[in-house]
């Protein structure tokens, strides 16, 4: 072999954002002047260079070049060791190239970018915040988050309190602050607090935020109540002084107008009855017999009430329940039995947790009802025109959860699950039968 190439070290250490180098010596053992092309191979080739990239060497002599490494200060260049090689290719005899090998070690660096949003929340019972922590370094970081209130007027809950963030990624943590005492009335109060972000590799970072506690009873409520009482008293006085006599007089006149024709008809019927009785008496006297017995009044027949379920039908009620995680959509279904027709007369929707999102009632692929979860807790629909669902068709309750509310036991966040329900009432009848 006429070419010999060697690196002056087996390991090169370099910090991201800086530069390190090693020397490559090329010796020409051939009889002619040789020109060599030098290039770096392997993963470090993207942030490596050779100075100069080509060199000419006389027979029996040697030349050296610098191999430089300058990785960017980025999370994309993860800390650790990476093998590399330098290929030396002679221009006259390219088949006799030489490839010495070594290792470059990228040193770790740590950089965090924490942020809390919103900086200020508002509410009668506290507020919600979110902490985002971006790992801009090139090593994974284990983080611990803590909440503190200098005046001890807030309860700060962080979920989860510990996270591990990979290089180039971000973690999101929910922060809930709740005042320890309610503010019944007065001016809103600003309550500051801090969220600390700490790791073994970085100094602690404190994020300042605040929540504005609003009074339970808004300002000016007493004036509004007093004004309403005055208006109620004035309205009552006007009713008794002006409107009530007028309404009473109009009601009496209307009643007399309605009763007068009935009284006239009753009087005429009485006259006709008296004439018929006189004629009957004359006929009895003519034959010498007694007065015929008068027939008693017929007993009234009780009227039949309208049944809640038509004859031949069966009462129906079914409860559909859906549990969906935040940002997901879930469905509960019911299929109508064969040879039966389901007639829906009432639909009762329940959102006991106060979830936020959307609720759809779908009948055989057609959405018949869509409501926003944050607009109600209990919602009752009475169908003027009942909904008929043929046999074998499917009724679906579909919930799209944007944010879970508070569970019934008082735990915040609803356990990360929206829980909503629908109670379907009506009756079923046989397919092919008709109801009045």
TAFEN-V268411 format. One record per pair of residues at least 12 apart in sequence whose ideal C-beta (glycine too) atoms are under 8 Angstrom apart, sorted by the first residue. I is the first residue (numbers start at 0). J is the second residue. D is the distance in whole Angstrom. If there is no record, write none. Layout:
{{I:J:D} {I:J:D}}
This chain:
{{0:28:7} {0:95:6} {0:97:8} {1:27:7} {1:28:5} {1:29:3} {1:33:7} {1:89:7} {1:92:7} {1:95:6} {2:25:7} {2:26:7} {2:27:6} {2:28:7} {2:29:7} {2:33:7} {2:35:7} {2:87:6} {2:89:6} {2:92:8} {2:95:6} {2:96:8} {2:97:5} {3:25:7} {3:26:4} {3:28:6} {3:97:7} {4:23:6} {4:24:7} {4:25:5} {4:26:8} {4:85:7} {4:87:4} {4:97:4} {4:99:5} {5:23:7} {5:24:5} {5:99:6} {6:21:6} {6:22:7} {6:23:6} {6:66:7} {6:85:7} {6:99:5} {6:101:5} {7:21:6} {7:22:4} {7:23:8} {7:24:7} {8:21:5} {8:101:7} {9:101:5} {9:102:6} {10:80:8} {10:101:7} {10:102:5} {10:103:8} {10:104:6} {11:68:6} {11:101:7} {11:102:7} {11:103:5} {11:104:7} {12:103:8} {12:104:5} {12:106:6} {13:68:5} {13:69:7} {13:70:6} {13:103:6} {13:104:7} {13:105:6} {13:106:7} {14:105:8} {14:106:5} {14:108:7} {15:70:5} {15:71:6} {15:72:4} {15:73:7} {15:76:5} {15:105:6} {15:106:7} {15:108:6} {15:137:6} {16:70:8} {16:71:7} {16:72:3} {16:108:8} {17:69:7} {18:67:6} {18:68:7} {18:69:4} {19:67:8} {19:68:5} {19:103:8} {20:65:5} {20:66:6} {20:67:4} {20:68:7} {21:65:8} {21:66:5} {21:101:7} {22:63:5} {22:64:7} {22:65:6} {22:66:7} {23:37:7} {23:49:8} {23:63:6} {23:64:5} {23:65:8} {23:66:5} {23:85:6} {23:87:8} {23:99:7} {24:61:6} {24:62:8} {24:63:5} {25:37:8} {25:54:6} {25:56:6} {25:61:6} {25:62:5} {25:63:7} {25:64:7} {25:87:6} {26:56:7} {26:60:7} {26:61:4} {27:56:4} {27:57:7} {27:58:6} {27:59:7} {27:60:6} {27:61:7} {28:58:8} {28:59:7} {29:58:6} {29:92:8} {30:58:6} {31:58:6} {31:91:7} {32:55:6} {32:56:7} {32:57:5} {32:58:7} {33:55:7} {33:56:6} {33:58:8} {33:89:5} {33:90:7} {33:91:6} {33:92:8} {34:53:6} {34:54:7} {34:55:5} {34:89:7} {34:90:4} {34:91:7} {35:53:7} {35:54:5} {35:55:8} {35:56:7} {35:87:5} {35:88:7} {35:89:6} {35:90:7} {36:52:7} {36:53:5} {36:87:8} {36:88:5} {36:90:7} {37:49:5} {37:52:6} {37:53:7} {37:54:7} {37:64:6} {37:85:6} {37:86:7} {37:87:6} {37:88:8} {38:52:7} {38:85:7} {38:86:5} {38:88:8} {39:66:6} {39:83:6} {39:84:8} {39:85:6} {39:86:8} {40:83:6} {40:84:4} {40:85:7} {40:86:6} {40:98:7} {41:81:7} {41:82:6} {41:83:4} {41:84:6} {42:81:5} {42:83:7} {43:68:6} {43:70:8} {43:81:5} {43:83:5} {43:103:5} {44:83:7} {46:68:7} {46:69:6} {46:70:5} {46:71:7} {46:76:7} {47:66:7} {47:67:7} {47:68:5} {47:69:8} {47:83:7} {47:103:8} {48:66:8} {48:67:5} {48:69:8} {49:64:6} {49:65:7} {49:66:6} {49:67:8} {49:85:7} {50:64:6} {50:65:5} {50:67:6} {51:64:6} {66:85:6} {68:103:5} {70:105:6} {72:108:7} {73:137:7} {74:134:7} {74:135:6} {74:136:6} {74:137:6} {74:166:4} {74:167:4} {75:137:8} {75:166:8} {75:167:6} {76:105:6} {76:137:6} {77:105:7} {77:137:5} {77:138:7} {77:166:6} {78:105:5} {78:106:6} {78:107:4} {78:108:8} {78:137:5} {78:138:5} {79:104:7} {79:105:6} {80:102:5} {80:103:7} {80:104:5} {80:105:8} {81:102:7} {81:103:5} {81:104:8} {81:105:7} {82:100:7} {82:101:8} {82:102:5} {83:100:7} {83:101:6} {83:102:7} {83:103:6} {84:98:5} {84:99:7} {84:100:5} {84:101:8} {85:98:7} {85:99:6} {85:100:8} {85:101:8} {86:98:5} {87:99:8} {105:137:7} {107:136:7} {107:137:6} {107:138:4} {108:136:5} {108:137:6} {108:138:8} {109:136:4} {109:138:7} {109:140:7} {109:198:8} {109:200:5} {109:201:5} {110:134:8} {110:135:4} {110:136:5} {111:132:6} {111:133:7} {111:134:7} {111:135:7} {111:136:7} {111:140:7} {111:142:8} {111:196:7} {111:198:8} {111:201:6} {111:204:7} {112:132:7} {112:133:4} {112:135:6} {113:130:6} {113:131:7} {113:132:5} {113:133:8} {113:196:5} {113:204:5} {113:206:6} {114:130:7} {114:131:5} {114:132:8} {114:206:7} {115:128:6} {115:129:7} {115:130:5} {115:131:8} {115:174:7} {115:194:6} {115:206:4} {115:208:5} {116:128:7} {116:129:6} {116:131:7} {117:208:8} {118:207:8} {118:208:5} {118:209:7} {119:189:8} {119:208:7} {119:209:5} {119:210:7} {119:211:6} {120:176:7} {120:208:8} {120:209:8} {120:210:5} {120:211:7} {121:187:8} {121:210:7} {121:211:5} {121:213:6} {122:210:7} {122:211:8} {122:212:7} {122:213:7} {123:181:7} {123:182:7} {123:212:7} {123:213:5} {123:214:7} {123:215:6} {124:177:6} {124:178:7} {124:181:8} {125:153:7} {125:175:7} {125:176:5} {125:177:4} {125:178:6} {125:210:6} {125:212:7} {126:175:8} {126:176:6} {126:210:4} {126:211:8} {127:173:7} {127:174:7} {127:175:6} {127:176:8} {128:173:8} {128:174:4} {128:175:8} {128:176:7} {128:194:8} {128:208:6} {129:171:6} {129:172:7} {129:173:6} {129:174:7} {130:144:7} {130:157:8} {130:171:7} {130:172:5} {130:174:6} {130:194:6} {130:196:7} {130:206:7} {131:169:6} {131:170:7} {131:171:5} {131:172:8} {132:162:7} {132:164:6} {132:169:6} {132:170:5} {132:172:7} {132:196:6} {133:164:8} {133:168:8} {133:169:4} {134:164:4} {134:165:7} {134:166:6} {134:167:7} {134:168:6} {134:169:7} {134:170:8} {135:167:8} {136:166:6} {137:166:5} {138:166:6} {138:200:7} {139:163:6} {139:164:7} {139:165:5} {139:166:7} {140:163:7} {140:164:5} {140:198:5} {140:200:6} {140:201:7} {141:161:7} {141:162:8} {141:163:5} {141:198:6} {141:199:7} {142:161:7} {142:162:5} {142:163:7} {142:164:6} {142:170:7} {142:196:6} {142:197:7} {142:198:5} {143:160:7} {143:161:5} {143:196:8} {143:197:5} {143:198:7} {144:157:5} {144:160:6} {144:161:7} {144:162:8} {144:172:6} {144:194:6} {144:195:7} {144:196:6} {144:197:8} {145:157:7} {145:160:7} {145:194:7} {145:195:5} {145:197:8} {146:174:7} {146:176:8} {146:192:6} {146:193:7} {146:194:5} {146:195:8} {147:192:7} {147:193:5} {147:194:8} {147:195:7} {148:190:7} {148:191:8} {148:192:5} {148:193:8} {149:191:7} {149:192:8} {149:193:8} {150:190:7} {150:191:8} {151:179:8} {152:178:6} {152:179:6} {152:180:8} {152:190:5} {153:176:5} {153:177:7} {153:178:6} {153:179:7} {153:190:5} {153:192:5} {153:210:7} {154:176:7} {154:177:5} {154:178:8} {154:179:6} {155:174:7} {155:175:8} {155:176:5} {155:192:6} {155:194:8} {156:174:7} {156:175:5} {156:176:8} {156:177:8} {156:411:7} {157:172:6} {157:173:7} {157:174:5} {157:194:7} {158:172:7} {158:173:5} {158:175:8} {158:412:7} {159:172:7} {160:172:8} {173:412:8} {174:194:6} {174:208:8} {175:411:6} {175:412:8} {176:190:8} {176:192:6} {176:210:5} {178:190:6} {178:210:8} {178:212:5} {181:215:6} {182:212:5} {182:213:7} {182:214:5} {182:215:7} {183:214:6} {183:215:5} {183:216:6} {184:214:5} {184:215:7} {184:216:4} {184:218:7} {184:220:8} {185:214:5} {185:218:8} {186:214:8} {186:218:8} {187:211:5} {187:212:6} {187:213:5} {187:214:7} {188:211:7} {188:212:5} {189:209:5} {189:210:8} {189:211:5} {189:212:8} {190:209:6} {190:210:5} {190:211:8} {190:212:6} {191:207:7} {191:208:7} {191:209:4} {192:208:6} {192:209:7} {192:210:7} {193:205:5} {193:206:6} {193:207:6} {193:208:7} {194:206:5} {194:208:7} {279:291:7} {308:426:5} {309:426:7} {309:428:7} {309:434:4} {309:435:7} {311:428:6} {311:429:7} {311:432:6} {311:434:8} {312:342:8} {312:426:4} {312:427:6} {312:428:4} {312:434:7} {313:426:6} {313:427:5} {313:428:7} {314:426:5} {315:341:6} {315:342:8} {315:423:7} {315:424:7} {315:425:5} {315:426:5} {315:427:5} {316:422:7} {316:423:7} {316:424:5} {316:425:8} {317:333:5} {317:422:8} {317:423:5} {318:420:6} {318:421:7} {318:422:5} {318:423:8} {319:331:4} {319:332:8} {319:333:6} {319:394:8} {319:396:4} {319:420:7} {319:421:5} {319:423:7} {320:396:8} {320:418:7} {320:419:8} {320:420:5} {321:396:5} {321:397:7} {321:398:4} {321:417:8} {321:418:7} {321:419:5} {321:420:8} {322:416:5} {322:417:7} {322:418:5} {323:356:8} {323:398:5} {323:399:7} {323:400:4} {323:416:7} {323:417:5} {324:400:6} {324:403:8} {324:415:6} {324:416:6} {324:417:8} {325:400:6} {325:401:7} {325:402:6} {325:403:6} {325:415:6} {325:416:8} {325:417:7} {326:400:7} {326:401:7} {327:399:8} {327:400:6} {328:397:6} {328:398:7} {328:399:5} {328:400:7} {329:397:7} {329:398:6} {329:400:8} {330:395:5} {330:396:7} {330:397:5} {330:398:8} {331:395:7} {331:396:5} {332:393:5} {332:394:7} {332:395:5} {332:396:8} {333:393:7} {333:394:5} {333:395:8} {333:423:8} {334:391:7} {334:392:7} {334:393:5} {334:394:8} {335:388:5} {335:389:7} {335:390:5} {335:391:6} {335:392:5} {335:393:8} {335:394:7} {335:427:8} {336:390:7} {336:427:7} {337:390:5} {337:391:6} {338:390:6} {338:429:6} {338:430:5} {339:390:5} {339:427:5} {339:428:7} {339:429:6} {339:430:6} {340:387:6} {340:388:7} {340:389:6} {340:390:6} {340:427:7} {340:428:5} {340:429:7} {340:430:5} {341:387:7} {341:388:4} {341:394:8} {341:425:6} {341:427:5} {342:385:5} {342:386:7} {342:387:5} {342:388:8} {342:425:5} {342:426:6} {342:427:7} {342:428:7} {342:434:8} {343:382:6} {343:385:6} {343:386:4} {343:387:8} {343:388:7} {343:423:6} {343:424:7} {343:425:4} {344:381:7} {344:382:5} {344:385:5} {344:424:6} {344:425:4} {344:426:8} {345:379:7} {345:380:7} {345:381:6} {345:382:7} {345:422:8} {345:423:8} {345:424:4} {345:425:7} {346:360:7} {346:368:7} {346:379:8} {346:380:4} {346:382:7} {346:421:6} {346:422:7} {346:423:6} {346:424:8} {347:377:7} {347:378:7} {347:379:5} {347:380:7} {347:421:7} {347:422:4} {347:424:7} {348:370:7} {348:375:7} {348:377:7} {348:378:4} {348:379:8} {348:380:8} {348:419:7} {348:420:7} {348:421:5} {349:376:7} {349:377:6} {349:378:8} {349:419:7} {349:420:4} {349:421:7} {349:422:7} {350:372:5} {350:375:6} {350:376:5} {350:377:8} {350:378:8} {350:404:8} {350:419:5} {351:376:7} {351:407:6} {351:418:7} {351:420:8} {352:403:7} {352:404:3} {352:405:6} {352:406:6} {352:407:7} {352:413:5} {352:417:7} {352:418:6} {353:373:7} {353:376:7} {353:404:4} {353:405:6} {354:372:5} {354:373:8} {354:398:8} {354:400:6} {354:401:8} {354:402:7} {354:403:6} {354:404:5} {354:413:7} {354:417:4} {354:418:7} {354:419:6} {355:372:6} {355:373:4} {355:400:8} {355:401:5} {355:402:4} {355:404:7} {356:371:8} {356:372:5} {356:373:8} {356:398:7} {356:399:5} {356:400:5} {356:401:4} {356:402:7} {356:417:6} {357:369:7} {357:370:8} {357:371:6} {357:372:6} {357:398:7} {357:399:4} {357:401:8} {358:370:5} {358:371:8} {358:372:6} {358:396:7} {358:397:7} {358:398:5} {358:399:8} {358:419:6} {358:421:8} {359:395:8} {359:396:8} {359:397:4} {359:398:8} {359:399:8} {360:394:7} {360:395:8} {360:396:6} {360:397:8} {360:421:6} {361:394:7} {361:395:4} {361:396:8} {361:397:6} {362:386:7} {362:388:6} {362:392:7} {362:393:8} {362:394:5} {362:395:8} {363:388:7} {363:389:8} {363:392:4} {363:393:6} {363:394:8} {367:386:7} {368:380:7} {372:398:8} {372:401:8} {372:417:7} {372:419:7} {385:425:7} {389:430:7} {390:430:5} {394:423:7} {396:419:8} {396:420:8} {396:421:5} {398:417:6} {398:419:5} {400:416:8} {400:417:4} {402:417:8} {403:415:6} {403:416:6} {403:417:5} {403:418:8} {404:417:7}}
